[in-house]
Amino acid sequence: MKEDQNDSVRRLLREAVAPVGDGEPRRDLWPKMQARLRSSEIQERTAVPWYDWALAAAVAAVALFVPVSIPVLLYYL
């Protein structure tokens, strides 16, 4: 690239990207994050559904009754 092309690319980038500022948030976000983590909505979303437990039981049963399948199961993990 030529020097005048570098300058035009720099100018276009400065126009396209807004300045970040000082980079610090205007307020402390940690208390809000703690409240959100304690909320029941988050706990409901992190609960494991019944079909995940059923799938885990099926995989364990297959591994127990067909031990040859263990390397295949480990390969797909």
N, CA, C and O atoms as a GROMACS GRO file, in nm:
protein
  308
    1MET      N    1   0.084  -0.118   0.000
    1MET     CA    2   0.000   0.000   0.000
    1MET      C    3   0.088   0.124   0.000
    1MET      O    4   0.197   0.126   0.058
    2LYS      N    5   0.039   0.223  -0.064
    2LYS     CA    6   0.112   0.349  -0.068
    2LYS      C    7   0.076   0.432   0.054
    2LYS      O    8  -0.024   0.405   0.121
    3GLU      N    9   0.156   0.531   0.081
    3GLU     CA   10   0.135   0.616   0.199
    3GLU      C   11   0.000   0.688   0.195
    3GLU      O   12  -0.066   0.700   0.298
    4ASP      N   13  -0.041   0.735   0.078
    4ASP     CA   14  -0.170   0.805   0.070
    4ASP      C   15  -0.286   0.708   0.092
    4ASP      O   16  -0.391   0.748   0.142
    5GLN      N   17  -0.269   0.581   0.055
    5GLN     CA   18  -0.372   0.482   0.082
    5GLN      C   19  -0.379   0.452   0.232
    5GLN      O   20  -0.488   0.435   0.287
    6ASN      N   21  -0.265   0.446   0.299
    6ASN     CA   22  -0.263   0.426   0.444
    6ASN      C   23  -0.338   0.538   0.514
    6ASN      O   24  -0.416   0.514   0.607
    7ASP      N   25  -0.315   0.661   0.471
    7ASP     CA   26  -0.383   0.774   0.532
    7ASP      C   27  -0.533   0.768   0.510
    7ASP      O   28  -0.611   0.798   0.601
    8SER      N   29  -0.574   0.728   0.391
    8SER     CA   30  -0.719   0.720   0.365
    8SER      C   31  -0.784   0.609   0.446
    8SER      O   32  -0.896   0.624   0.493
    9VAL      N   33  -0.713   0.497   0.462
    9VAL     CA   34  -0.766   0.387   0.544
    9VAL      C   35  -0.776   0.430   0.690
    9VAL      O   36  -0.875   0.401   0.756
   10ARG      N   37  -0.675   0.498   0.740
   10ARG     CA   38  -0.678   0.549   0.878
   10ARG      C   39  -0.796   0.644   0.899
   10ARG      O   40  -0.867   0.636   0.999
   11ARG      N   41  -0.816   0.734   0.804
   11ARG     CA   42  -0.924   0.830   0.814
   11ARG      C   43  -1.060   0.758   0.813
   11ARG      O   44  -1.148   0.793   0.891
   12LEU      N   45  -1.076   0.660   0.725
   12LEU     CA   46  -1.202   0.586   0.719
   12LEU      C   47  -1.228   0.507   0.846
   12LEU      O   48  -1.341   0.500   0.894
   13LEU      N   49  -1.123   0.448   0.903
   13LEU     CA   50  -1.139   0.376   1.028
   13LEU      C   51  -1.177   0.469   1.143
   13LEU      O   52  -1.262   0.434   1.225
   14ARG      N   53  -1.117   0.585   1.150
   14ARG     CA   54  -1.151   0.681   1.255
   14ARG      C   55  -1.294   0.729   1.242
   14ARG      O   56  -1.360   0.755   1.343
   15GLU      N   57  -1.344   0.742   1.120
   15GLU     CA   58  -1.482   0.783   1.100
   15GLU      C   59  -1.580   0.671   1.134
   15GLU      O   60  -1.689   0.696   1.185
   16ALA      N   61  -1.541   0.546   1.105
   16ALA     CA   62  -1.632   0.433   1.123
   16ALA      C   63  -1.644   0.389   1.269
   16ALA      O   64  -1.752   0.348   1.312
   17VAL      N   65  -1.535   0.397   1.345
   17VAL     CA   66  -1.534   0.348   1.481
   17VAL      C   67  -1.545   0.466   1.577
   17VAL      O   68  -1.466   0.560   1.573
   18ALA      N   69  -1.646   0.457   1.664
   18ALA     CA   70  -1.666   0.564   1.762
   18ALA      C   71  -1.557   0.558   1.868
   18ALA      O   72  -1.510   0.449   1.901
   19PRO      N   73  -1.517   0.671   1.923
   19PRO     CA   74  -1.415   0.669   2.029
   19PRO      C   75  -1.470   0.601   2.154
   19PRO      O   76  -1.588   0.615   2.187
   20VAL      N   77  -1.384   0.528   2.222
   20VAL     CA   78  -1.424   0.451   2.338
   20VAL      C   79  -1.436   0.539   2.462
   20VAL      O   80  -1.518   0.510   2.548
   21GLY      N   81  -1.361   0.641   2.472
   21GLY     CA   82  -1.361   0.725   2.592
   21GLY      C   83  -1.254   0.678   2.687
   21GLY      O   84  -1.148   0.630   2.645
   22ASP      N   85  -1.280   0.691   2.817
   22ASP     CA   86  -1.179   0.651   2.915
   22ASP      C   87  -1.182   0.501   2.944
   22ASP      O   88  -1.090   0.451   3.009
   23GLY      N   89  -1.283   0.429   2.898
   23GLY     CA   90  -1.289   0.285   2.914
   23GLY      C   91  -1.347   0.238   3.046
   23GLY      O   92  -1.366   0.117   3.064
   24GLU      N   93  -1.376   0.326   3.136
   24GLU     CA   94  -1.434   0.289   3.265
   24GLU      C   95  -1.586   0.304   3.261
   24GLU      O   96  -1.636   0.400   3.203
   25PRO      N   97  -1.660   0.210   3.321
   25PRO     CA   98  -1.805   0.226   3.327
   25PRO      C   99  -1.843   0.343   3.418
   25PRO      O  100  -1.767   0.382   3.507
   26ARG      N  101  -1.960   0.398   3.394
   26ARG     CA  102  -2.004   0.513   3.473
   26ARG      C  103  -2.044   0.476   3.615
   26ARG      O  104  -2.045   0.562   3.704
   27ARG      N  105  -2.077   0.349   3.637
   27ARG     CA  106  -2.114   0.305   3.772
   27ARG      C  107  -2.062   0.164   3.794
   27ARG      O  108  -2.018   0.097   3.701
   28ASP      N  109  -2.067   0.121   3.919
   28ASP     CA  110  -2.020  -0.013   3.953
   28ASP      C  111  -2.126  -0.114   3.913
   28ASP      O  112  -2.241  -0.103   3.956
   29LEU      N  113  -2.090  -0.212   3.833
   29LEU     CA  114  -2.186  -0.310   3.783
   29LEU      C  115  -2.193  -0.436   3.867
   29LEU      O  116  -2.283  -0.518   3.848
   30TRP      N  117  -2.100  -0.455   3.961
   30TRP     CA  118  -2.096  -0.578   4.037
   30TRP      C  119  -2.219  -0.600   4.126
   30TRP      O  120  -2.269  -0.712   4.128
   31PRO      N  121  -2.270  -0.501   4.199
   31PRO     CA  122  -2.391  -0.526   4.280
   31PRO      C  123  -2.510  -0.569   4.195
   31PRO      O  124  -2.588  -0.655   4.237
   32LYS      N  125  -2.526  -0.511   4.079
   32LYS     CA  126  -2.635  -0.550   3.991
   32LYS      C  127  -2.616  -0.693   3.942
   32LYS      O  128  -2.713  -0.768   3.930
   33MET      N  129  -2.492  -0.732   3.915
   33MET     CA  130  -2.464  -0.868   3.871
   33MET      C  131  -2.491  -0.968   3.982
   33MET      O  132  -2.544  -1.076   3.956
   34GLN      N  133  -2.455  -0.934   4.105
   34GLN     CA  134  -2.483  -1.023   4.217
   34GLN      C  135  -2.632  -1.041   4.237
   34GLN      O  136  -2.678  -1.153   4.263
   35ALA      N  137  -2.708  -0.933   4.226
   35ALA     CA  138  -2.853  -0.944   4.242
   35ALA      C  139  -2.913  -1.031   4.132
   35ALA      O  140  -3.006  -1.108   4.157
   36ARG      N  141  -2.860  -1.020   4.014
   36ARG     CA  142  -2.911  -1.100   3.903
   36ARG      C  143  -2.878  -1.248   3.923
   36ARG      O  144  -2.960  -1.335   3.892
   37LEU      N  145  -2.759  -1.277   3.974
   37LEU     CA  146  -2.722  -1.415   3.998
   37LEU      C  147  -2.806  -1.478   4.108
   37LEU      O  148  -2.834  -1.598   4.105
   38ARG      N  149  -2.848  -1.399   4.205
   38ARG     CA  150  -2.930  -1.450   4.315
   38ARG      C  151  -3.077  -1.464   4.277
   38ARG      O  152  -3.153  -1.530   4.348
   39SER      N  153  -3.117  -1.404   4.168
   39SER     CA  154  -3.259  -1.408   4.132
   39SER      C  155  -3.302  -1.550   4.096
   39SER      O  156  -3.221  -1.633   4.055
   40SER      N  157  -3.429  -1.576   4.112
   40SER     CA  158  -3.481  -1.710   4.086
   40SER      C  159  -3.484  -1.740   3.937
   40SER      O  160  -3.482  -1.856   3.898
   41GLU      N  161  -3.488  -1.637   3.853
   41GLU     CA  162  -3.490  -1.658   3.709
   41GLU      C  163  -3.364  -1.730   3.663
   41GLU      O  164  -3.371  -1.821   3.580
   42ILE      N  165  -3.251  -1.690   3.715
   42ILE     CA  166  -3.124  -1.753   3.678
   42ILE      C  167  -3.122  -1.896   3.729
   42ILE      O  168  -3.076  -1.986   3.659
   43GLN      N  169  -3.170  -1.918   3.851
   43GLN     CA  170  -3.169  -2.052   3.908
   43GLN      C  171  -3.261  -2.145   3.831
   43GLN      O  172  -3.232  -2.264   3.818
   44GLU      N  173  -3.372  -2.093   3.780
   44GLU     CA  174  -3.462  -2.176   3.701
   44GLU      C  175  -3.398  -2.212   3.568
   44GLU      O  176  -3.416  -2.323   3.519
   45ARG      N  177  -3.323  -2.119   3.508
   45ARG     CA  178  -3.260  -2.147   3.380
   45ARG      C  179  -3.144  -2.244   3.393
   45ARG      O  180  -3.111  -2.314   3.297
   46THR      N  181  -3.081  -2.250   3.511
   46THR     CA  182  -2.967  -2.340   3.528
   46THR      C  183  -3.008  -2.476   3.579
   46THR      O  184  -2.923  -2.564   3.594
   47ALA      N  185  -3.136  -2.498   3.607
   47ALA     CA  186  -3.183  -2.628   3.651
   47ALA      C  187  -3.172  -2.727   3.534
   47ALA      O  188  -3.197  -2.692   3.419
   48VAL      N  189  -3.133  -2.849   3.566
   48VAL     CA  190  -3.116  -2.951   3.463
   48VAL      C  191  -3.251  -3.017   3.436
   48VAL      O  192  -3.314  -3.068   3.529
   49PRO      N  193  -3.296  -3.017   3.310
   49PRO     CA  194  -3.426  -3.079   3.279
   49PRO      C  195  -3.422  -3.231   3.292
   49PRO      O  196  -3.314  -3.292   3.291
   50TRP      N  197  -3.538  -3.291   3.303
   50TRP     CA  198  -3.548  -3.436   3.324
   50TRP      C  199  -3.491  -3.516   3.208
   50TRP      O  200  -3.434  -3.623   3.229
   51TYR      N  201  -3.506  -3.465   3.086
   51TYR     CA  202  -3.460  -3.542   2.971
   51TYR      C  203  -3.308  -3.547   2.964
   51TYR      O  204  -3.253  -3.639   2.903
   52ASP      N  205  -3.239  -3.451   3.024
   52ASP     CA  206  -3.093  -3.460   3.032
   52ASP      C  207  -3.052  -3.575   3.124
   52ASP      O  208  -2.958  -3.649   3.095
   53TRP      N  209  -3.125  -3.589   3.236
   53TRP     CA  210  -3.096  -3.700   3.326
   53TRP      C  211  -3.128  -3.834   3.259
   53TRP      O  212  -3.056  -3.931   3.278
   54ALA      N  213  -3.237  -3.838   3.181
   54ALA     CA  214  -3.271  -3.961   3.110
   54ALA      C  215  -3.165  -3.997   3.007
   54ALA      O  216  -3.130  -4.114   2.993
   55LEU      N  217  -3.115  -3.898   2.936
   55LEU     CA  218  -3.009  -3.923   2.838
   55LEU      C  219  -2.881  -3.972   2.906
   55LEU      O  220  -2.816  -4.064   2.856
   56ALA      N  221  -2.846  -3.912   3.020
   56ALA     CA  222  -2.728  -3.957   3.094
   56ALA      C  223  -2.746  -4.100   3.144
   56ALA      O  224  -2.651  -4.178   3.141
   57ALA      N  225  -2.867  -4.135   3.189
   57ALA     CA  226  -2.893  -4.272   3.234
   57ALA      C  227  -2.885  -4.370   3.117
   57ALA      O  228  -2.834  -4.481   3.133
   58ALA      N  229  -2.934  -4.330   3.000
   58ALA     CA  230  -2.928  -4.417   2.882
   58ALA      C  231  -2.782  -4.440   2.840
   58ALA      O  232  -2.746  -4.553   2.806
   59VAL      N  233  -2.702  -4.337   2.843
   59VAL     CA  234  -2.560  -4.352   2.806
   59VAL      C  235  -2.489  -4.441   2.907
   59VAL      O  236  -2.407  -4.524   2.869
   60ALA      N  237  -2.521  -4.425   3.036
   60ALA     CA  238  -2.459  -4.510   3.139
   60ALA      C  239  -2.503  -4.656   3.123
   60ALA      O  240  -2.423  -4.747   3.142
   61ALA      N  241  -2.630  -4.677   3.087
   61ALA     CA  242  -2.678  -4.813   3.068
   61ALA      C  243  -2.610  -4.878   2.948
   61ALA      O  244  -2.573  -4.996   2.954
   62VAL      N  245  -2.595  -4.803   2.840
   62VAL     CA  246  -2.527  -4.857   2.723
   62VAL      C  247  -2.382  -4.891   2.757
   62VAL      O  248  -2.331  -4.996   2.717
   63ALA      N  249  -2.316  -4.804   2.830
   63ALA     CA  250  -2.177  -4.830   2.869
   63ALA      C  251  -2.167  -4.950   2.962
   63ALA      O  252  -2.068  -5.023   2.959
   64LEU      N  253  -2.269  -4.970   3.046
   64LEU     CA  254  -2.267  -5.082   3.140
   64LEU      C  255  -2.293  -5.215   3.070
   64LEU      O  256  -2.225  -5.314   3.098
   65PHE      N  257  -2.391  -5.218   2.980
   65PHE     CA  258  -2.429  -5.343   2.915
   65PHE      C  259  -2.348  -5.373   2.789
   65PHE      O  260  -2.339  -5.489   2.749
   66VAL      N  261  -2.289  -5.272   2.727
   66VAL     CA  262  -2.208  -5.293   2.607
   66VAL      C  263  -2.075  -5.222   2.629
   66VAL      O  264  -2.056  -5.111   2.578
   67PRO      N  265  -1.983  -5.282   2.701
   67PRO     CA  266  -1.858  -5.215   2.735
   67PRO      C  267  -1.772  -5.179   2.613
   67PRO      O  268  -1.686  -5.092   2.621
   68VAL      N  269  -1.796  -5.245   2.502
   68VAL     CA  270  -1.720  -5.215   2.381
   68VAL      C  271  -1.753  -5.074   2.331
   68VAL      O  272  -1.673  -5.014   2.259
   69SER      N  273  -1.868  -5.022   2.370
   69SER     CA  274  -1.909  -4.889   2.324
   69SER      C  275  -1.840  -4.774   2.400
   69SER      O  276  -1.853  -4.658   2.360
   70ILE      N  277  -1.769  -4.804   2.507
   70ILE     CA  278  -1.707  -4.699   2.588
   70ILE      C  279  -1.606  -4.616   2.506
   70ILE      O  280  -1.610  -4.494   2.515
   71PRO      N  281  -1.517  -4.679   2.428
   71PRO     CA  282  -1.425  -4.595   2.347
   71PRO      C  283  -1.499  -4.507   2.247
   71PRO      O  284  -1.458  -4.394   2.219
   72VAL      N  285  -1.610  -4.558   2.192
   72VAL     CA  286  -1.687  -4.478   2.097
   72VAL      C  287  -1.749  -4.358   2.168
   72VAL      O  288  -1.747  -4.247   2.116
   73LEU      N  289  -1.805  -4.381   2.286
   73LEU     CA  290  -1.864  -4.271   2.363
   73LEU      C  291  -1.758  -4.168   2.401
   73LEU      O  292  -1.782  -4.048   2.394
   74LEU      N  293  -1.641  -4.216   2.441
   74LEU     CA  294  -1.534  -4.123   2.476
   74LEU      C  295  -1.483  -4.046   2.356
   74LEU      O  296  -1.443  -3.930   2.369
   75TYR      N  297  -1.485  -4.108   2.239
   75TYR     CA  298  -1.443  -4.040   2.118
   75TYR      C  299  -1.535  -3.921   2.088
   75TYR      O  300  -1.489  -3.815   2.046
   76TYR      N  301  -1.664  -3.939   2.108
   76TYR     CA  302  -1.759  -3.832   2.075
   76TYR      C  303  -1.773  -3.728   2.185
   76TYR      O  304  -1.845  -3.630   2.168
   77LEU      N  305  -1.705  -3.746   2.297
   77LEU     CA  306  -1.705  -3.642   2.400
   77LEU      C  307  -1.607  -3.539   2.355
   77LEU      O  308  -1.587  -3.439   2.424
   0.00000   0.00000   0.00000
